[in-house]
Structures are given as structure tokens and as C-alpha cells.
Amino acid sequence: MTYIVTVQEAVTAFAPWLEPTDAELDAIEEEMPVISAEVDVLDAQILLLDRTPNELDTRRLRRAHNRVLTARTAAANAAATAAFPEVGA
């Protein structure tokens, strides 16, 4: 008879090396405004899946799209300022 064993020990043995680094966490933190804005767009789109959009739904979706564009613009400007600090001064 062949026994089936779990590989839980082998999988979790490498867990400390799979944690995100501080630099990766900082990058995620910088992207959070964009991520939150995109979640708002998804929320608005999910609401519209099973009904006909009315004027308020259309506004909500449009505003959510505008928040995404604003957040992406701010992130791009921050990245450009960090890459070329002498130009922004």
C-alpha cells in the first residue's frame, strides 16, 4: 500500500523567503491611490451588471473613471519627479 503524505512542511519551509521586501511594500503603498480608484470603478461596474444604468449610475461610473485618471496622473508625476528631481525644481 502506498501512503499519500502532505507536502505542507516542504511548502512552508520556504515561507520566510517569500515575504515581500520593504521596497516592494513601499511600492505597493505608493500605488494604493490607483488601486483604490480602480476598485471604485469595479464596484460601479458590478452594480451595473444586472440593471439598466440610470443617471446616477452613469455619474458614479464617470466619476470613478475620473478618479482613476487623476490617481494615475499623480503617480506618473511622482515617479517623474523622483526620477528627475532637478527638472521639478
Distance bins in CASP14 RR format, pairs under 12 A and 6 or more apart:
PFRMAT RR
TARGET T0000
AUTHOR 0000-0000-0000
RMODE 2
METHOD distances of the structure
MODEL  1
6 12 0 0 0 0 0 1 0 0 0 0 0
7 13 0 0 0 0 1 0 0 0 0 0 0
7 14 0 0 0 0 0 1 0 0 0 0 0
8 15 0 0 0 0 0 1 0 0 0 0 0
9 15 0 0 0 0 0 1 0 0 0 0 0
11 18 0 0 0 0 1 0 0 0 0 0 0
12 18 0 0 0 0 1 0 0 0 0 0 0
18 24 0 0 0 0 0 1 0 0 0 0 0
19 25 0 0 0 0 1 0 0 0 0 0 0
20 26 0 0 0 0 1 0 0 0 0 0 0
20 27 0 0 0 0 1 0 0 0 0 0 0
20 28 1 0 0 1 0 0 0 0 0 0 0
20 29 0 0 0 0 0 1 0 0 0 0 0
21 27 0 0 0 0 1 0 0 0 0 0 0
21 28 0 0 0 0 0 1 0 0 0 0 0
22 28 0 0 0 0 0 1 0 0 0 0 0
22 29 0 0 0 0 0 1 0 0 0 0 0
23 29 0 0 0 0 0 1 0 0 0 0 0
23 30 0 0 0 0 0 1 0 0 0 0 0
24 30 0 0 0 0 0 1 0 0 0 0 0
24 31 0 0 0 0 0 1 0 0 0 0 0
25 31 0 0 0 0 0 1 0 0 0 0 0
25 32 0 0 0 0 0 1 0 0 0 0 0
26 32 0 0 0 0 0 1 0 0 0 0 0
26 82 0 0 0 0 0 1 0 0 0 0 0
27 34 0 0 0 0 0 1 0 0 0 0 0
27 35 0 0 0 0 0 1 0 0 0 0 0
27 75 0 0 0 0 0 1 0 0 0 0 0
27 78 0 0 0 0 0 1 0 0 0 0 0
27 79 0 0 0 0 0 1 0 0 0 0 0
27 82 0 0 0 0 0 1 0 0 0 0 0
28 34 0 0 0 0 0 1 0 0 0 0 0
28 35 0 0 0 0 1 0 0 0 0 0 0
28 36 0 0 0 0 0 1 0 0 0 0 0
29 35 0 0 0 0 0 1 0 0 0 0 0
29 36 0 0 0 0 0 1 0 0 0 0 0
29 75 0 0 0 0 0 1 0 0 0 0 0
29 78 0 0 0 0 0 1 0 0 0 0 0
30 71 0 0 0 0 0 1 0 0 0 0 0
30 74 0 0 0 0 0 1 0 0 0 0 0
30 75 1 0 0 1 0 0 0 0 0 0 0
30 76 0 0 0 0 0 1 0 0 0 0 0
30 78 1 0 0 1 0 0 0 0 0 0 0
30 79 0 0 0 0 1 0 0 0 0 0 0
30 82 0 0 0 0 1 0 0 0 0 0 0
31 37 0 0 0 0 0 1 0 0 0 0 0
31 38 0 0 0 0 1 0 0 0 0 0 0
31 71 0 0 0 0 1 0 0 0 0 0 0
31 72 0 0 0 0 1 0 0 0 0 0 0
31 74 0 0 0 0 0 1 0 0 0 0 0
31 75 1 0 0 1 0 0 0 0 0 0 0
31 76 0 0 0 0 0 1 0 0 0 0 0
31 78 0 0 0 0 0 1 0 0 0 0 0
31 79 0 0 0 0 0 1 0 0 0 0 0
32 38 0 0 0 0 0 1 0 0 0 0 0
32 39 0 0 0 0 0 1 0 0 0 0 0
32 71 0 0 0 0 1 0 0 0 0 0 0
32 74 0 0 0 0 0 1 0 0 0 0 0
32 75 0 0 0 0 1 0 0 0 0 0 0
33 39 0 0 0 0 0 1 0 0 0 0 0
33 40 0 0 0 0 0 1 0 0 0 0 0
33 67 0 0 0 0 1 0 0 0 0 0 0
33 68 0 0 0 0 1 0 0 0 0 0 0
33 69 0 0 0 0 0 1 0 0 0 0 0
33 70 0 0 0 0 1 0 0 0 0 0 0
33 71 1 0 1 0 0 0 0 0 0 0 0
33 72 0 0 0 0 1 0 0 0 0 0 0
33 73 0 0 0 0 0 1 0 0 0 0 0
33 74 1 0 0 1 0 0 0 0 0 0 0
33 75 1 0 0 1 0 0 0 0 0 0 0
33 76 0 0 0 0 0 1 0 0 0 0 0
33 78 0 0 0 0 1 0 0 0 0 0 0
34 40 0 0 0 0 0 1 0 0 0 0 0
34 41 0 0 0 0 0 1 0 0 0 0 0
34 67 0 0 0 0 1 0 0 0 0 0 0
34 68 1 0 0 1 0 0 0 0 0 0 0
34 69 0 0 0 0 1 0 0 0 0 0 0
34 70 0 0 0 0 1 0 0 0 0 0 0
34 71 1 0 1 0 0 0 0 0 0 0 0
34 72 1 0 1 0 0 0 0 0 0 0 0
34 73 0 0 0 0 1 0 0 0 0 0 0
34 74 0 0 0 0 1 0 0 0 0 0 0
34 75 1 0 1 0 0 0 0 0 0 0 0
34 76 0 0 0 0 1 0 0 0 0 0 0
34 78 0 0 0 0 0 1 0 0 0 0 0
34 79 0 0 0 0 0 1 0 0 0 0 0
35 41 0 0 0 0 0 1 0 0 0 0 0
35 42 0 0 0 0 0 1 0 0 0 0 0
35 67 0 0 0 0 0 1 0 0 0 0 0
35 68 0 0 0 0 1 0 0 0 0 0 0
35 71 0 0 0 0 1 0 0 0 0 0 0
35 72 0 0 0 0 0 1 0 0 0 0 0
35 75 0 0 0 0 0 1 0 0 0 0 0
36 42 0 0 0 0 0 1 0 0 0 0 0
36 43 0 0 0 0 0 1 0 0 0 0 0
36 64 0 0 0 0 0 1 0 0 0 0 0
36 67 0 0 0 0 1 0 0 0 0 0 0
36 68 0 0 0 0 1 0 0 0 0 0 0
36 70 0 0 0 0 0 1 0 0 0 0 0
36 71 1 0 0 1 0 0 0 0 0 0 0
36 75 0 0 0 0 0 1 0 0 0 0 0
37 43 0 0 0 0 0 1 0 0 0 0 0
37 44 0 0 0 0 0 1 0 0 0 0 0
37 63 0 0 0 0 0 1 0 0 0 0 0
37 64 1 0 0 1 0 0 0 0 0 0 0
37 65 0 0 0 0 1 0 0 0 0 0 0
37 66 0 0 0 0 1 0 0 0 0 0 0
37 67 1 0 1 0 0 0 0 0 0 0 0
37 68 1 0 1 0 0 0 0 0 0 0 0
37 69 0 0 0 0 1 0 0 0 0 0 0
37 70 1 0 0 1 0 0 0 0 0 0 0
37 71 1 0 1 0 0 0 0 0 0 0 0
37 72 0 0 0 0 1 0 0 0 0 0 0
37 73 0 0 0 0 0 1 0 0 0 0 0
37 74 0 0 0 0 0 1 0 0 0 0 0
37 75 0 0 0 0 0 1 0 0 0 0 0
38 44 0 0 0 0 0 1 0 0 0 0 0
38 45 0 0 0 0 0 1 0 0 0 0 0
38 64 0 0 0 0 1 0 0 0 0 0 0
38 65 0 0 0 0 1 0 0 0 0 0 0
38 67 0 0 0 0 1 0 0 0 0 0 0
38 68 1 0 1 0 0 0 0 0 0 0 0
38 69 0 0 0 0 0 1 0 0 0 0 0
38 71 0 0 0 0 1 0 0 0 0 0 0
38 72 0 0 0 0 1 0 0 0 0 0 0
38 75 0 0 0 0 0 1 0 0 0 0 0
39 45 0 0 0 0 0 1 0 0 0 0 0
39 46 0 0 0 0 0 1 0 0 0 0 0
39 64 0 0 0 0 1 0 0 0 0 0 0
39 67 0 0 0 0 0 1 0 0 0 0 0
39 68 0 0 0 0 1 0 0 0 0 0 0
39 71 0 0 0 0 0 1 0 0 0 0 0
40 46 0 0 0 0 0 1 0 0 0 0 0
40 47 0 0 0 0 0 1 0 0 0 0 0
40 60 0 0 0 0 1 0 0 0 0 0 0
40 61 0 0 0 0 1 0 0 0 0 0 0
40 62 0 0 0 0 0 1 0 0 0 0 0
40 63 0 0 0 0 1 0 0 0 0 0 0
40 64 1 0 1 0 0 0 0 0 0 0 0
40 65 0 0 0 0 1 0 0 0 0 0 0
40 66 0 0 0 0 0 1 0 0 0 0 0
40 67 1 0 0 1 0 0 0 0 0 0 0
40 68 1 0 0 1 0 0 0 0 0 0 0
40 70 0 0 0 0 0 1 0 0 0 0 0
40 71 0 0 0 0 1 0 0 0 0 0 0
41 47 0 0 0 0 0 1 0 0 0 0 0
41 48 0 0 0 0 0 1 0 0 0 0 0
41 60 0 0 0 0 1 0 0 0 0 0 0
41 61 1 0 0 1 0 0 0 0 0 0 0
41 62 0 0 0 0 0 1 0 0 0 0 0
41 63 0 0 0 0 1 0 0 0 0 0 0
41 64 1 0 1 0 0 0 0 0 0 0 0
41 65 1 0 0 1 0 0 0 0 0 0 0
41 66 0 0 0 0 1 0 0 0 0 0 0
41 67 1 0 0 1 0 0 0 0 0 0 0
41 68 1 0 1 0 0 0 0 0 0 0 0
41 69 0 0 0 0 0 1 0 0 0 0 0
41 71 0 0 0 0 0 1 0 0 0 0 0
41 72 0 0 0 0 0 1 0 0 0 0 0
42 48 0 0 0 0 0 1 0 0 0 0 0
42 49 0 0 0 0 0 1 0 0 0 0 0
42 61 0 0 0 0 0 1 0 0 0 0 0
42 64 0 0 0 0 1 0 0 0 0 0 0
42 65 0 0 0 0 0 1 0 0 0 0 0
42 68 0 0 0 0 0 1 0 0 0 0 0
43 49 0 0 0 0 0 1 0 0 0 0 0
43 57 0 0 0 0 0 1 0 0 0 0 0
43 60 0 0 0 0 1 0 0 0 0 0 0
43 61 0 0 0 0 1 0 0 0 0 0 0
43 63 0 0 0 0 0 1 0 0 0 0 0
43 64 1 0 0 1 0 0 0 0 0 0 0
43 67 0 0 0 0 0 1 0 0 0 0 0
44 53 0 0 0 0 1 0 0 0 0 0 0
44 56 0 0 0 0 0 1 0 0 0 0 0
44 57 1 0 0 1 0 0 0 0 0 0 0
44 58 0 0 0 0 1 0 0 0 0 0 0
44 59 0 0 0 0 1 0 0 0 0 0 0
44 60 1 0 1 0 0 0 0 0 0 0 0
44 61 1 0 1 0 0 0 0 0 0 0 0
44 62 0 0 0 0 1 0 0 0 0 0 0
44 63 0 0 0 0 1 0 0 0 0 0 0
44 64 1 0 1 0 0 0 0 0 0 0 0
44 65 0 0 0 0 1 0 0 0 0 0 0
44 66 0 0 0 0 0 1 0 0 0 0 0
44 67 0 0 0 0 0 1 0 0 0 0 0
44 68 0 0 0 0 0 1 0 0 0 0 0
45 51 0 0 0 0 0 1 0 0 0 0 0
45 53 0 0 0 0 0 1 0 0 0 0 0
45 57 0 0 0 0 1 0 0 0 0 0 0
45 58 0 0 0 0 0 1 0 0 0 0 0
45 60 0 0 0 0 1 0 0 0 0 0 0
45 61 1 0 0 1 0 0 0 0 0 0 0
45 62 0 0 0 0 0 1 0 0 0 0 0
45 64 0 0 0 0 1 0 0 0 0 0 0
45 65 0 0 0 0 0 1 0 0 0 0 0
45 68 0 0 0 0 0 1 0 0 0 0 0
46 57 0 0 0 0 0 1 0 0 0 0 0
46 60 0 0 0 0 0 1 0 0 0 0 0
46 61 0 0 0 0 0 1 0 0 0 0 0
46 64 0 0 0 0 0 1 0 0 0 0 0
47 53 0 0 0 0 1 0 0 0 0 0 0
47 54 0 0 0 0 0 1 0 0 0 0 0
47 56 0 0 0 0 0 1 0 0 0 0 0
47 57 1 0 0 1 0 0 0 0 0 0 0
47 58 0 0 0 0 0 1 0 0 0 0 0
47 60 1 0 0 1 0 0 0 0 0 0 0
47 61 0 0 0 0 1 0 0 0 0 0 0
47 64 0 0 0 0 0 1 0 0 0 0 0
48 54 0 0 0 0 1 0 0 0 0 0 0
48 56 0 0 0 0 0 1 0 0 0 0 0
48 57 1 0 1 0 0 0 0 0 0 0 0
48 58 0 0 0 0 1 0 0 0 0 0 0
48 60 0 0 0 0 1 0 0 0 0 0 0
48 61 1 0 0 1 0 0 0 0 0 0 0
48 62 0 0 0 0 0 1 0 0 0 0 0
48 64 0 0 0 0 0 1 0 0 0 0 0
49 57 0 0 0 0 0 1 0 0 0 0 0
49 61 0 0 0 0 0 1 0 0 0 0 0
50 57 0 0 0 0 0 1 0 0 0 0 0
51 57 1 0 0 1 0 0 0 0 0 0 0
52 58 0 0 0 0 0 1 0 0 0 0 0
53 59 0 0 0 0 1 0 0 0 0 0 0
53 60 0 0 0 0 1 0 0 0 0 0 0
53 61 1 0 0 1 0 0 0 0 0 0 0
53 62 0 0 0 0 0 1 0 0 0 0 0
54 60 0 0 0 0 1 0 0 0 0 0 0
54 61 0 0 0 0 0 1 0 0 0 0 0
55 61 0 0 0 0 0 1 0 0 0 0 0
55 62 0 0 0 0 0 1 0 0 0 0 0
56 62 0 0 0 0 0 1 0 0 0 0 0
56 63 0 0 0 0 0 1 0 0 0 0 0
57 63 0 0 0 0 0 1 0 0 0 0 0
57 64 0 0 0 0 0 1 0 0 0 0 0
58 64 0 0 0 0 0 1 0 0 0 0 0
58 65 0 0 0 0 0 1 0 0 0 0 0
59 65 0 0 0 0 0 1 0 0 0 0 0
59 66 0 0 0 0 0 1 0 0 0 0 0
60 66 0 0 0 0 0 1 0 0 0 0 0
60 67 0 0 0 0 0 1 0 0 0 0 0
61 67 0 0 0 0 0 1 0 0 0 0 0
61 68 0 0 0 0 0 1 0 0 0 0 0
62 68 0 0 0 0 0 1 0 0 0 0 0
62 69 0 0 0 0 0 1 0 0 0 0 0
63 69 0 0 0 0 0 1 0 0 0 0 0
63 70 0 0 0 0 0 1 0 0 0 0 0
64 70 0 0 0 0 0 1 0 0 0 0 0
64 71 0 0 0 0 0 1 0 0 0 0 0
65 71 0 0 0 0 0 1 0 0 0 0 0
65 72 0 0 0 0 0 1 0 0 0 0 0
66 72 0 0 0 0 0 1 0 0 0 0 0
66 73 0 0 0 0 0 1 0 0 0 0 0
67 73 0 0 0 0 0 1 0 0 0 0 0
67 74 0 0 0 0 0 1 0 0 0 0 0
68 74 0 0 0 0 0 1 0 0 0 0 0
68 75 0 0 0 0 0 1 0 0 0 0 0
69 75 0 0 0 0 0 1 0 0 0 0 0
69 76 0 0 0 0 0 1 0 0 0 0 0
70 76 0 0 0 0 0 1 0 0 0 0 0
70 77 0 0 0 0 0 1 0 0 0 0 0
71 77 0 0 0 0 0 1 0 0 0 0 0
71 78 0 0 0 0 0 1 0 0 0 0 0
72 78 0 0 0 0 0 1 0 0 0 0 0
72 79 0 0 0 0 0 1 0 0 0 0 0
73 79 0 0 0 0 0 1 0 0 0 0 0
73 80 0 0 0 0 0 1 0 0 0 0 0
74 80 0 0 0 0 0 1 0 0 0 0 0
74 81 0 0 0 0 0 1 0 0 0 0 0
75 81 0 0 0 0 0 1 0 0 0 0 0
75 82 0 0 0 0 0 1 0 0 0 0 0
76 82 0 0 0 0 0 1 0 0 0 0 0
76 83 0 0 0 0 0 1 0 0 0 0 0
77 83 0 0 0 0 0 1 0 0 0 0 0
77 84 0 0 0 0 0 1 0 0 0 0 0
77 87 0 0 0 0 0 1 0 0 0 0 0
77 88 0 0 0 0 1 0 0 0 0 0 0
78 84 0 0 0 0 0 1 0 0 0 0 0
78 85 0 0 0 0 0 1 0 0 0 0 0
78 88 0 0 0 0 0 1 0 0 0 0 0
79 85 0 0 0 0 0 1 0 0 0 0 0
80 86 0 0 0 0 0 1 0 0 0 0 0
80 87 1 0 0 1 0 0 0 0 0 0 0
80 88 0 0 0 0 1 0 0 0 0 0 0
81 87 0 0 0 0 1 0 0 0 0 0 0
81 88 1 0 1 0 0 0 0 0 0 0 0
81 89 0 0 0 0 1 0 0 0 0 0 0
82 88 0 0 0 0 0 1 0 0 0 0 0
END
